[in-house]
């Protein structure tokens, strides 16, 4: 998966703005390349978990050929899915799962399937 410096900067800015809570949003991917970031609202307003809210029409972008990748931030823990992330995977199972760590600036991509966590190559 390729995520440009511009999209990474948008994600980092959003994550920093939402401190002390986790930020969340969607990255629109086509043919393995991220084309756009859509900031979401963390309606859980929590530093430990997220509940993504985006405009309802966002979900229909899959019909336009995009793969939707969920993003959320961790304040200081490594950009690896936590137990809470795995337990609450829901509709994101087997889809790209992006995590940015605010304190370190590290960014990683994963897929979680049947509680198995697999790192996705990220460039």
C-alpha positions in Angstrom: 0.0 0.0 0.0 1.3 3.4 -0.9 0.5 6.4 1.2 1.9 9.8 0.1 3.6 12.2 2.4 0.7 14.6 1.9 -1.9 12.1 3.2 0.4 11.1 6.0 0.7 14.8 7.0 -3.1 15.2 7.0 -3.4 12.2 9.2 -0.7 13.4 11.6 -2.3 16.8 11.8 -5.7 15.4 12.6 -4.2 13.0 15.2 -2.4 15.9 16.9 -5.5 18.1 16.9 -7.6 15.4 18.6 -5.2 14.8 21.5 -5.8 13.6 24.2 -8.3 11.3 22.4 -7.7 9.0 19.5 -8.4 10.4 16.1 -10.0 8.3 13.3 -11.0 8.5 9.7 -10.9 6.8 6.4 -8.3 6.5 3.7 -9.6 5.9 0.2 -7.4 3.4 -1.7 -7.5 2.5 -5.4 -5.1 -0.1 -6.9 -3.0 -0.1 -3.7 -2.5 3.7 -3.7 -4.1 6.0 -1.1 -5.9 8.8 -3.0 -7.6 10.7 -0.2 -8.0 11.0 3.6 -11.4 11.7 5.1 -11.2 12.8 8.7 -13.8 11.3 10.9 -15.2 12.0 14.4 -14.4 9.7 17.3 -17.8 9.7 18.9 -16.3 7.6 21.8 -14.2 10.7 22.6 -11.6 8.4 24.3 -7.8 8.0 24.4 -8.2 4.2 24.4 -10.7 3.4 21.7 -12.6 4.9 18.7 -16.0 4.8 17.2 -15.8 6.2 13.7 -18.4 8.6 12.4 -18.2 10.0 8.8 -20.8 11.5 6.5 -23.2 8.7 5.4 -22.4 9.2 1.7 -18.8 8.2 2.4 -19.7 4.5 2.6 -20.9 4.6 -1.0 -17.4 5.4 -2.2 -16.8 1.6 -2.4 -19.2 1.6 -5.2 -16.9 3.9 -7.1 -14.0 1.4 -6.9 -12.3 2.6 -3.7 -11.2 0.3 -0.9 -11.9 2.0 2.4 -9.1 1.7 5.0 -9.9 2.7 8.6 -7.4 4.9 10.4 -7.0 5.6 14.0 -4.3 7.0 16.2 -2.5 5.8 19.3 -1.2 8.5 21.6 2.0 6.7 22.7 1.7 3.0 22.2 3.3 1.5 19.1 1.3 1.5 15.9 0.2 -2.1 16.3 -3.4 -3.2 16.9 -4.3 -3.4 20.6 -6.4 -6.1 22.2 -9.3 -3.5 22.1 -8.7 -3.1 18.3 -8.8 -6.8 17.7 -11.9 -7.4 19.9 -13.8 -4.5 18.2 -12.7 -5.1 14.6 -16.3 -5.5 13.4 -16.8 -4.4 9.7 -13.1 -3.7 9.4 -12.1 -7.4 9.5 -9.8 -8.3 6.6 -9.7 -4.7 5.4 -6.7 -2.3 5.7 -6.3 -1.0 9.2 -4.0 1.9 9.6 -2.5 3.2 12.9 -0.4 6.3 13.5 1.4 6.9 16.9 1.3 10.5 17.8 4.3 10.5 20.2 6.7 8.8 17.8 5.3 9.7 14.4 5.4 6.0 13.4 2.7 4.8 10.9 1.8 1.1 10.1 -0.8 -0.8 8.2 -2.4 -4.1 9.2 -5.2 -6.6 8.4 -7.0 -8.4 11.2 -8.7 -11.7 10.2 -10.0 -14.2 12.7 -8.0 -12.4 15.4 -4.8 -12.9 13.4 -2.9 -9.7 12.9 -0.9 -9.4 9.6 1.3 -6.4 8.8 0.8 -4.9 5.4 3.7 -3.4 3.5 3.5 0.4 3.6 5.5 2.8 1.4 
